[in-house]
Amino acid sequence: TNLAATWLIIFGVGALADWLPTYYHRKIPDFDPAESALMVGIVTVIGGIGGTLLESYLADIIRTRQPYFAICGVGTMGSSIFMLLSIYSFQKFAAAILVLVSEILLWTYTGPSAAIVANSVDVSVRTRAFSLQILFIHLGDAVSPTIIGWVSDQTGNISLAVTIVPISIFLAGVVYLLGWRLLDEMQITQKVQLSQDEDDILQFNDESYDQVRLEPNTEESSN
């Protein structure tokens, strides 16, 4: 679930980096390309720092089961809503504020997502797991700008094409929350099974001990 959700996020991030400045230039009056690109760049830096600080704080105070999945899920779903509002906001200041809030919420996934991977694999293969994850997720931002451009060309509606981004990020949040619930149930099932196995082992040991006590000592009998 973490891998699929991260792929969806990076898919959206790649499309944003490539298309958002162009989109604002086309849709917002008097928003020239250089100004639009500068705004998106500044907002991304501030949002990345803010999101990282926020997720580290939340990870320390949230006491729910599987807090990393919960933080990622809520953050990305909230980010998608503000991103959608920013796409259909045709005023410079409002668009900048909405994108900033969206990116702060979006980047709350980075630390918890890495922690999920680290906690899910053995130490001996952890480096390989991170490497494979990085390779896989960046296939998303490799194809997303082309897909957005193709949809825009086919429909003649760049707003519709860019709307794919918040949809992708929202789906990532759904996947994270599903993982949060399913992993919780799986762990409960594993704990019950482990408890049953321990009871079986204890019962077997008790029966073996009783059997040893009841068996006569053959050497003493022969003497």
N, C-alpha and C positions, 0 to 999 in steps of 0.2 A: 504493500500500500504506500509506503514512504517513497519508493522508487517511482511509482506511477504518478503520485501527486507532485513530486519534484519535477518530473518531466513536463507536466502540464504547466507548472509555474514558469519554468525556464522557456517553454514555448511562448508563453505570454510576454515574458520579459524581453525576449529577442525581438518580437514583433513591435513592442513598445519602443525599444531603442532605435529601431529602424524607421518606424512610421509615425510616431507621435509628433515630432517636430513638423514634419510635412503636413500632417493632418491639421494641426493648429494653424499653420500658415494658410491653408486653404479655407478653413472654416471660420476663423476669427478675423474680423476686419483689422487692417493696419498691424497685423502680426507678421513681420517679415521673417524670412527663414533663419537668419542669424540670431535674432532675438528669441525666436521660438526654440531653437536648439540650445541656446544658453539657458533658458528657463528650465527646460527638461533636464539638462545636465546638472544644474545647481540643485534642483528639487530631488534628483536621484541621489546625489551625495548626502544631502541633509536627511533624506528619508532612510537611506541605508544606515547612517550613524544612529538616527533616532530609533529605527526598528531594532537594531542590535542591542541598544541599551534597554529598550522596553522588554524585549524577550528575555534578556538575562535577569531583569528584575522579576518578571512574571514567573519564570521558572523557579525562582527561589521562594515565592510566596504562595503559589497555587498548590493546594494539598489534595486535589482530586486524583483519582487513579489515572495513570498514564497521562500526566500533565503535558508532556511534550507533544503528543498527538493533539490534545485539546488546544494548546496554544497555536499550533500550526493551522488547525482547522478553523478556529474562530478568526484568527488573523487574516487568513487568505480570503475567507468568505466576506469579511468586512471590507477588505481591500477591493474586492470585485465590485461592491456596491458603489464605493466612492469613485472608482475608476469609470464605471458606467456613467455616473453623474458628470464627471469631468469631460467625457467625450461629447455629451450633449449640452455642455455649458459653453456658450459662445461669448464669454467675456474673459479678458485676460486674467484679472486678479482671481476671479472665482475658479477658473480652470487651474491656475497655479496652486491655490489652497487645496482644492479637491485632489489633485494629483499628489501633493505632498502628504496628505492624510492617507491616501491610498498606498503610497510607497512605504510609509512608516509601518502600516499594518502588514503590508506584504512581506517586508524583510524581517518580520518577527519569526519567520519559519527557519532561518538559516542555522542558528545554534541548536534549537531542538531537533531539527532534521539530522544534523550531524551526530547529535547525541543518540538518536534512535539507531543510526547505523552502527555506532560504536558499541552500543549495548546489545545489538542483535547478533553480532558475529564473534567468533573466537578471536583472541588476540593474535594468533598465528596467521590469520587471513584478513586481518582488519585493513591493512594497507591495500591489499588486492581488492577488497570490497569497495573502498573509497574510490579507487582508480576506475573500476568498472562502472560505478555509479556516475562519476563525472563524465566518462565517455558516453554513457547512455543518455543522460539528461541533456547533454549539449547537442544531441541530434535534434532536440526540439527547437532550439533557437537557430539551428542551421537551416531548417525548412520553413519556419513560421513567417519570416518576411516575404518569402516567395508566395506562400499560400495567401497571405493578406493581399498582396498585389494582384494575384490571379483573381481572387474574389472581387476586388475592386474593379478590375477590368471587365469581368463578366457581367457584373450587376450595374456598373456605372455609379455605384453608391459607396464612397469611401467610408462613410459613417457606419454602414452595415458591415463592411469588411473589418473595420477596427473593433467593432463590438465583439468580434470573436475573442479578443483578448480578455475582457472581464468574464466572459463565459468560461474560458479555459481556466482562469484563476478560481472562479467559483467552483468548478468541478474538482479542482485540486482540494479545496476546502471540504467538499463532500467526501472525497476519498479519505482525507485525514480523519474526519469524524467517524466514518465507517470503521476505519482501522482502530480508532480509539475504543469504540464499543466492542468490536469483534475480538480485539486483542484482550480486552478485559474478560470477556466470556471464555476465551481460550485458556487464559491463565487460571481462571476459577476451575475449569474442567481439568486442567493439568494438576492443580493442587488436590482436587478430589481424588484423581487417579493415583497421585503420589501417596496420599494418605491411605488409600486402600492397599496399595502395594506394601507400605510400611506395616500395616496391620497383618497382611498375609505373611510377611517375613517374621514378625514377632510371634505369630501363631505357630509358624513352622518351627521356630527356635524353641518355643515352649514344648511342643510335641516331641521334638528331638531330645530335649533335656529329660522329659518324663520317661521316654523310652530307654534312655541310657541308665536312668536310676533303677528301672524295673528289671533290666537284663542282669542275670547273675554273672559274677566274675568267674569265668571258666577256669582260670588258673588256680583260684582258691578252691574251687570244687574238686579239681583233680587231685589237689594235695590232701 
